[in-house]
Amino acid sequence: MNREKFLPIIAILFCCVISILFVNLIYAPLKSETTSKQMQVRRFQAVEKNLDEFKKRHGNLENFFTLTESRLSDAREFLPAESMQDVFVAGLYKIAYKNNVVVNSIQIGELQAVEQNSDNNKNFFRQTVTVKFEADYISTLKFLREILNGNRLTTLENISLESGKDILSGNMELSIFNLAASG
């Protein structure tokens, strides 16, 4: 008879233990995982929304990437990773020919460190280029403007001009810049 008295209590305790085990071992982990998945879905939806807005702003992404690559290419030419002095000299000759300027000589100086950039430890280097030329006044101005407004970081350090009958003889010192010390 004693057993029959405790049977309902044991059944109730058994149900309580099973319920506690179910909540702790199955329900809570599943709820946590479900919440985590819901948060991931919300993040993905936010990223998708941002991508859609980006696509709407930029329309055709191929055009955007082409334009961005073009800008990067221009930046690499403006301050190249190497001296590329031969490319610069060839460009000088082309500009001179285009503007009716006769280049008598071009002398390239040594690379000189200009500034230490502490953020990424890249050195900037300057190289002096001396150009002796002959041209009329207007051609000289066009020549200088095209060099200084070109797609390479170039500064005019010094210029001297001597006047002849219809022609100027000039000597100019330019500086070109690059990131790494290689020629």
Backbone torsions as a table, in degrees:
resi	resn	phi	psi	omega
1	MET	NA	-31.5	177.8
2	ASN	-60.3	-36.9	-179.6
3	ARG	-66.0	-39.8	-177.5
4	GLU	-67.8	-28.1	177.4
5	LYS	-68.3	-40.3	-175.8
6	PHE	-86.9	-11.8	-177.6
7	LEU	-60.2	-46.8	177.1
8	PRO	-64.1	-37.7	179.2
9	ILE	-66.1	-42.5	178.5
10	ILE	-64.1	-40.3	178.8
11	ALA	-64.0	-42.7	179.1
12	ILE	-65.1	-45.1	177.6
13	LEU	-62.1	-41.3	178.2
14	PHE	-60.8	-44.9	178.6
15	CYS	-63.3	-39.5	178.5
16	CYS	-64.7	-45.0	179.7
17	VAL	-63.5	-43.6	178.0
18	ILE	-61.9	-42.4	-179.9
19	SER	-63.7	-44.7	179.8
20	ILE	-63.9	-44.5	178.3
21	LEU	-62.3	-41.8	179.9
22	PHE	-61.4	-46.9	-178.2
23	VAL	-64.3	-45.5	-175.1
24	ASN	-76.9	-35.3	-174.0
25	LEU	-96.0	-26.3	-174.8
26	ILE	-119.2	-55.3	-172.2
27	TYR	-66.7	-50.3	-176.3
28	ALA	-61.2	-47.6	178.1
29	PRO	-62.4	-39.1	178.7
30	LEU	-66.0	-40.5	178.5
31	LYS	-64.3	-42.8	178.8
32	SER	-62.5	-45.0	179.0
33	GLU	-64.8	-39.9	178.5
34	THR	-63.5	-43.6	177.8
35	THR	-62.0	-42.6	177.8
36	SER	-61.6	-43.6	179.1
37	LYS	-64.6	-39.1	178.5
38	GLN	-62.9	-40.5	178.3
39	MET	-64.9	-41.5	177.4
40	GLN	-62.0	-43.0	179.1
41	VAL	-61.2	-42.1	178.4
42	ARG	-62.9	-41.6	177.6
43	ARG	-63.3	-44.6	178.5
44	PHE	-62.5	-38.8	178.4
45	GLN	-65.1	-39.1	178.3
46	ALA	-65.7	-42.2	177.8
47	VAL	-63.6	-43.3	179.0
48	GLU	-61.5	-41.1	178.2
49	LYS	-63.1	-43.5	177.5
50	ASN	-61.9	-40.9	178.3
51	LEU	-64.4	-40.9	178.1
52	ASP	-63.2	-42.5	177.5
53	GLU	-63.2	-40.9	178.5
54	PHE	-61.3	-44.7	178.9
55	LYS	-63.3	-39.8	178.9
56	LYS	-65.4	-39.8	-179.9
57	ARG	-67.6	-40.5	-172.3
58	HIS	-103.4	-0.1	176.8
59	GLY	57.8	-115.2	-178.4
60	ASN	-76.9	115.1	-177.1
61	LEU	-67.4	-28.8	177.7
62	GLU	-60.9	-42.1	177.9
63	ASN	-64.5	-39.8	178.7
64	PHE	-62.3	-46.9	-179.1
65	PHE	-66.6	-37.7	178.1
66	THR	-63.7	-44.0	178.9
67	LEU	-64.4	-42.9	179.1
68	THR	-63.7	-42.9	178.4
69	GLU	-64.7	-37.5	177.2
70	SER	-63.0	-43.4	178.5
71	ARG	-64.5	-40.2	177.1
72	LEU	-64.0	-40.9	178.6
73	SER	-62.4	-43.0	177.3
74	ASP	-61.6	-40.7	179.5
75	ALA	-65.7	-39.0	178.3
76	ARG	-65.9	-34.2	177.4
77	GLU	-73.7	-36.0	-177.6
78	PHE	-65.0	-42.6	176.7
79	LEU	-134.7	81.0	-174.1
80	PRO	-68.7	161.8	179.5
81	ALA	-75.9	-18.7	178.8
82	GLU	-127.9	163.6	-176.8
83	SER	-60.6	-46.1	179.7
84	MET	48.6	43.3	-178.0
85	GLN	-63.3	-32.2	179.1
86	ASP	-64.2	-37.6	177.3
87	VAL	-67.7	-40.5	178.8
88	PHE	-64.5	-44.4	179.9
89	VAL	-63.9	-42.7	177.1
90	ALA	-60.2	-39.9	177.1
91	GLY	-64.6	-38.0	176.7
92	LEU	-60.4	-45.1	179.5
93	TYR	-62.6	-39.6	178.6
94	LYS	-64.7	-44.3	179.6
95	ILE	-64.1	-41.2	179.2
96	ALA	-62.3	-46.7	179.7
97	TYR	-60.5	-44.3	-178.8
98	LYS	-61.5	-33.3	-175.1
99	ASN	-104.6	15.6	178.3
100	ASN	58.8	43.9	177.2
101	VAL	-111.3	134.2	177.8
102	VAL	-96.6	118.3	177.8
103	VAL	-92.3	118.5	-179.9
104	ASN	-85.0	-37.8	177.9
105	SER	-161.0	153.6	173.9
106	ILE	-133.1	127.6	178.0
107	GLN	-119.4	134.0	-179.2
108	ILE	-105.2	128.1	176.9
109	GLY	-86.2	-179.2	179.6
110	GLU	-79.3	155.1	174.6
111	LEU	-70.1	135.9	178.2
112	GLN	-128.9	132.9	177.2
113	ALA	-67.4	136.6	-177.5
114	VAL	-106.4	-49.0	-171.1
115	GLU	-151.8	142.2	175.0
116	GLN	-99.4	121.4	178.1
117	ASN	-92.5	110.2	-173.7
118	SER	-70.6	-21.2	-177.8
119	ASP	-66.4	-49.0	-176.9
120	ASN	-124.3	12.7	174.9
121	ASN	55.6	34.4	175.6
122	LYS	-99.2	134.1	177.6
123	ASN	-89.2	147.5	171.6
124	PHE	-105.2	136.0	-177.7
125	PHE	-120.8	147.4	177.9
126	ARG	-120.2	143.3	178.1
127	GLN	-133.3	130.0	-178.6
128	THR	-86.8	136.2	177.2
129	VAL	-125.1	119.6	179.2
130	THR	-104.6	126.9	-176.6
131	VAL	-122.0	126.3	171.7
132	LYS	-104.5	131.5	-173.3
133	PHE	-148.2	168.2	175.3
134	GLU	-137.4	136.1	179.7
135	ALA	-171.1	168.1	172.0
136	ASP	-79.2	173.0	-173.4
137	TYR	-60.2	-50.2	-177.5
138	ILE	-63.6	-43.3	179.0
139	SER	-63.2	-37.0	178.3
140	THR	-63.7	-44.2	178.9
141	LEU	-63.3	-44.3	178.7
142	LYS	-62.5	-41.6	179.3
143	PHE	-59.9	-49.9	-180.0
144	LEU	-62.5	-46.0	-178.7
145	ARG	-59.8	-43.6	-177.7
146	GLU	-68.1	-35.1	177.3
147	ILE	-66.6	-49.4	-174.7
148	LEU	-73.6	-24.8	177.8
149	ASN	-98.2	11.1	-178.4
150	GLY	-71.1	-172.8	-176.1
151	ASN	-94.1	21.2	176.8
152	ARG	-128.7	136.7	177.8
153	LEU	-63.8	110.1	-176.7
154	THR	-136.7	135.6	175.9
155	THR	-122.4	147.4	176.2
156	LEU	-92.2	113.9	-177.2
157	GLU	-89.1	-38.2	-175.4
158	ASN	-160.0	146.5	174.4
159	ILE	-146.4	140.1	174.4
160	SER	-134.1	138.0	-177.6
161	LEU	-127.4	141.2	173.5
162	GLU	-122.6	134.1	-176.1
163	SER	-91.6	130.6	172.4
164	GLY	-107.1	-157.7	-179.7
165	LYS	-62.7	-68.4	178.6
166	ASP	-117.8	10.2	-171.3
167	ILE	-137.4	148.6	175.3
168	LEU	-104.0	139.2	170.5
169	SER	-105.7	127.7	-175.1
170	GLY	-130.4	158.1	176.2
171	ASN	-137.9	117.8	179.3
172	MET	-126.1	148.5	179.1
173	GLU	-115.8	119.0	179.5
174	LEU	-110.7	156.2	171.3
175	SER	-121.4	132.8	173.2
176	ILE	-113.9	151.8	-173.4
177	PHE	-124.6	151.9	174.1
178	ASN	-154.6	172.2	-175.7
179	LEU	-88.6	-42.3	-173.4
180	ALA	-111.9	155.9	-177.0
181	ALA	-90.0	72.9	173.5
182	SER	-138.3	152.6	-175.9
183	GLY	-115.9	NA	NA
